[in-house]
């Protein structure tokens, strides 16, 4: 026995069972917590999909902007492209300069 009255045998695990108990499904509020966790998981999945779609859309937008500029840079100035797309001239400049 140690100084606190416990036996310290070779097979004894002082942490056995600590933190290993799961919450019971019949416990009040656990169904709500599970539903909220499931909803959060679904929203997280949707957000990831939205991020991927947004990245694809930006890539295609940038490709089209670069094509227009390459074909006729006089006609498709930063200002003209910005007005056609509905964004700022600064965004057009960022896209075009990033590709150099």
RAVENBEL-V706807 format. One record per residue. RES is the residue in one letter. BURIAL is b if it has 24 or more other C-alpha atoms within 12 Angstrom, else e. Layout:
res = (RES RES)
burial = (BURIAL BURIAL)
This chain:
res = (X X X X X X X X X X X X X X X X X X X X X X X X X X X X X X X X X X X X X X X X X X X X X X X X X X X X X X X X X X X X X X X X X X X X X X X X X X X X X X X X X X X X X X X X X X X X X X X X X X X X)
burial = (e e e e e e e e e e e e e e e e e e e e e e e e e e e e e e e e e e e e e e e e e e e e e e e e e e e e e e e e e e e e e b e e b b e e b e e e e e e b e b e e b e e e e e e e e e e b b e b b e e e e)
